[in-house]
Amino acid sequence: MSRPGRVSPRLLFLVPGGAALLLGLAAALELLGLDSPLRVDRLGELHAPLLVFGFVGTLIALERAVAARRWWGYGAPSALGLGSLSLLLPVPDAVGRSTVAVGFALLVALYTVIWQRQPATATAVQTLGAVSGLAAAILWLGGLGVPEILPGMSVFLILTISGERLELGRISPTVTKRVEAAGTALAITLTACVVAAPTLPVVGYPVLGAALLLLVAWAVRFDVATRLVRAAAQPRYMAWCLLAGYVWLVVAGAIWLAVGEPQGWMYDAVVHAVFLGFVMSMIMAHAPHILPAVLRITLPYRPFLYLPVVLLHVALAVRVAGDAREMLDLVRWGGLGNLVALLLFVVLAVATAVLGPPARRPEEADARPGLPT
């Protein structure tokens, strides 16, 4: 075990993920028509895979590898990170796409280990998320483009996060057998839509949207975030991050339900509602729990962590409004605001980790701990 305060060697597995994040952000600048500090062929078309598979996928896989305690499990984050980066190298695309698929196969295997240890509904939901990611990777390897595998990329992250929220809320009296059964049914439906949407778009996308809206209603039913918005300090911060993320998931679900396969500005709205509005907001909410568990790095709460969260959601709203009204300047300002929000969160997270836990006020010494978020 690492000494207290010493950075874990596991941080090395995040290096490819960190590189994928920076490259993905550079790709975003290129897509916005702004000057990018990096000039790499095909960077723009790999924007989504770099961020979803290379960055977020690596984070999730590393967390699961730590939880499963299997040496081979670290192949999952390695394959997802390195496979995504290899797509930028002068090698056949099949090499990178195959490596990403191997990463997801290992992630599914990790969940199998965790299931054997703890057969719970939360684990089943997260496993179906990993299966969705594997299906998306296989479809991608088979020749489908990013727009066609968007449902799989989305469901992978949505079910992973939903399963984690269910796991954290298991002590809540609202998590009944009926609630768990409904969550499992919705997870199965969403996973089926990963293949149904690109192959039967007239039916698949509306079903995907309806199931996603029901999943949000299901999550809000048991998630303690709805009861912690009036709490203090970190619980309130996490609650607002979570609820804001659910709002953007409603936006994506409503578009899929109303129009089916999205095109034009609606496609852009769905992509960023899911991956920025929902996923990144959830990462900001859970970072105080993820970093200590994975890297043994303490990330104490400080009020300035609200800054990137507020900027993220305001900028995203500006971007979507600009897209809908075909106002390119608003799209660019919104997109640039999102990039600044993500980088600002990284900087502030590092700063609060270096500063350590803030001094407790005397009146807080005997305060009762809040409910888990």
C-alpha positions, -999 to +999 in steps of 0.1 A: +000+000+000+010+036-006+020+058+022-006+085+032-002+115+010+019+096-016+005+095-051-004+060-062+014+044-091-021+039-106-018+075-118+004+061-147-027+044-161-044+078-164-016+092-186-032+080-219-066+092-206-051+126-198-035+128-233-069+118-248-086+146-229-061+173-241-063+160-277-101+159-275-103+195-263-079+205-291-102+187-315-131+207-301-113+240-309-108+227-344-144+219-349-154+253-335-133+269-362-108+283-337-071+280-337-059+248-321-025+244-304-022+210-320-021+201-356-029+165-360-045+148-390-081+136-384-082+151-350-116+167-355-133+134-366-119+116-335-132+143-310-159+121-295-140+088-293-110+105-277-131+120-249-156+091-244-134+060-249-100+075-243-107+098-213-139+089-195-137+052-205-102+050-190-114+066-158-142+042-154-121+011-163-094+021-138-120+025-111-134-009-118-099-025-120-091-011-085-125-024-072-120-059-087-084-063-074-073-083-104-039-076-120-052-083-155-080-058-150-056-029-156-055-040-192-089-024-196-079+012-189-047+007-208-064-007-239-091+020-239-065+048-235-038+035-258-063+022-284-079+057-287-046+074-290-034+049-317-062+061-340-041+092-345-010+072-356-002+061-392-016+026-386-048+010-399-080+022-380-087-014-372-058-015-348-071+012-326-107+002-328-098-035-320-078-023-290-108-003-278-130-033-282-105-054-261-106-028-234-144-031-232-143-069-232-119-067-202-142-042-185-171-066-189-149-093-174-141-070-144-178-065-138-182-103-138-157-105-110-175-078-091-208-095-097-195-128-083-185-109-052-216-087-049-246-097-071-266-065-069-289-046-092-264-017-093-237-040-106-260-055-132-269-020-145-232-010-147-224-043-165-251-036-191-234-002-196-201-020-203-219-044-227-233-013-245-198+001-248-185-032-262-214-033-287-206+003-298-169-007-302-178-037-323-202-017-345-174+009-349-149-019-358-175-031-383-174+001-402-202+023-387-193+059-380-195+079-348-231+092-354-243+056-357-225+044-325-236+075-305-264+055-288-239+029-276-214+055-264-242+073-246-257+043-230-223+031-218-218+062-197-255+067-187-259+032-173-225+033-156-233+065-138-269+054-131-256+021-116-232+040-094-260+063-082-281+033-073-252+017-055-246+049-034-283+052-027-289+016-016-294+026+020-323+048+010-358+034+019-369+044-016-347+018-032-372-011-031-373-044-051-398-027-075-374+002-081-345-022-087-366-043-111-377-012-130-341+000-133-330-034-146-358-034-173-348+001-184-312-008-186-320-038-207-341-017-230-314+010-234-288-017-242-310-032-269-314+003-284-276+004-289-281-020-319-317-012-327-312+026-331-286+024-360-302-006-377-339+004-372-338+041-367-375+048-372-383+027-341-350+025-323-344+062-316-378+071-302-377+040-279-342+051-268-355+085-260-386+072-241-364+048-221-340+075-213-367+098-200-381+070-178-346+063-166-342+099-154-376+097-136-364+064-121-331+079-109-347+110-094-371+087-075-344+073-053-314+096-057-307+114-024-295+144-044-331+157-046-331+159-008-296+174-004-300+206-024-306+225+009-277+208+027-244+224+034-210+223+018-200+192-003-234+174-002-251+205-016-224+209-042-228+173-054-266+175-054-266+205-077-241+189-100-262+158-102-296+175-107-282+198-134-268+167-152-303+150-151-318+181-167-295+177-197-303+141-200-340+150-203-330+173-232-313+144-250-341+120-243-368+145-255-349+151-288-346+113-295-382+107-287-396+137-307-375+136-338-359+101-339-324+101-354-312+137-348-296+157-376-279+191-377-281+212-346-302+186-328-274+161-332-250+186-317-274+193-289-278+156-281-241+149-281-232+177-258-262+174-236-251+138-228-213+141-228-210+176-213-242+184-195-246+150-180-214+131-179-190+160-171-213+173-145-214+139-129-176+136-130-174+170-112-198+157-086-181+124-080-145+135-082-142+139-044-150+102-041-133+088-072-098+103-066-094+091-030-106+056-040-085+052-072-054+073-067-053+079-029-055+116-035-077+136-012-099+161-029-115+183-002-145+204-010-141+241-014-168+266-026-147+277-056-155+243-072-188+258-081-171+281-107-164+255-134-198+238-128-218+270-133-196+279-163-201+245-178-239+246-178-243+283-187-219+279-216-237+247-228-270+265-227-255+293-248-241+268-273-274+249-277-293+282-282-267+293-307-270+260-326-308+263-327-308+298-340-278+292-364-258+319-346-222+307-351-207+333-327-229+320-298-219+284-307-182+293-305-185+313-273-205+285-257-180+259-269-151+279-257-168+284-223-172+246-220-135+241-227-125+267-201-149+251-176-132+217-180-097+230-178-107+252-148-121+222-130-088+203-135-068+233-122-090+239-092-091+202-083-053+201-083-053+232-062-077+219-036-058+186-035-025+204-028-040+227-002-055+198+017-086+197+039-097+232+051-096+240+088-129+231+105-148+257+123-154+251+160-192+249+155-187+222+129-166+199+151-196+182+166-218+184+135-235+153+124-222+139+090-246+145+061-263+117+041-240+101+015-242+114-020 
